[in-house]
Amino acid sequence: MNTEPLTQAPRSNAPQDLLQARYQHAPIVPEELNATIETMLNHRSVRAYSDEALKPDTLELLVAAAQSASTSSNLQTWSVVAVQDPARKERLSQMAGNQEHIRRCPLFLVWVADLSRLKTLGVKHGVAHAGLTYLEAFLVATIDSALAAQNAAVAAESMGLGVVYIGGMRNQPEQVAKELGLPEYAFATFGMCVGYPDPLKPAVVKPRLSQSAVLHREVYDASALEAAAQNYNATMSDFYTMQAMKNSGPWDLHSLNRLRGPESLAGRDRLVEALNNLGFELK
């Protein structure tokens, strides 16, 4: 078990420092890292933003990066709604559980699993498109939106911007769809705050589970889970203490508490009903 106190040195791009911050130990000791991997390892959720405006064409460049992500069968079943109007950000913030950083960020991106384009084209050409009502199509669109968003996140961070994902867009799906004018067969999977980090409120890298818990070679091997979870419990306890953050017990129990039942899902227990209301009629 990790018994060393958790600390984070000033931001560094040295390979050993990046891996130390991410795991609190270095699973490998690479001689060097390229700029892309450095950006990824330096990821941190940024919830405090400065008043600095985004540079011209930032949004379009992020979307270009997003559209460079892989997409299943080139179906491109995602869209993104860029929100900068303060009043709309305020309303979306309330729908997502009153999250202040949605109001504060200069750009809020709502990523959408979007089957509406294919439905529209099917109707236009008189071509059958019943496959859009099956779970497979919805999974394809959801995965596409996530791949696109992550490309945009890496691009943003490479430009000195900070981001944080907002799952709270799924708390009230119908209201979010109405606010954004989404058509049927379109669902807001999550949001993303984008902006320059506030230097007075720096975010830090959050440690992750050791690779022994997530990396399986050839076949799935759960034997390392118990030790990895105990070690990570200690690591996260130190992290929360260092950050003066409240937590509801060890990481494993805290995580399970988020999934204890429908009452813990912040309204997302009715997603199937909401998706059907949004036209998906999933099978």
Disulfide bonds with the S-S distance in Angstrom:
none
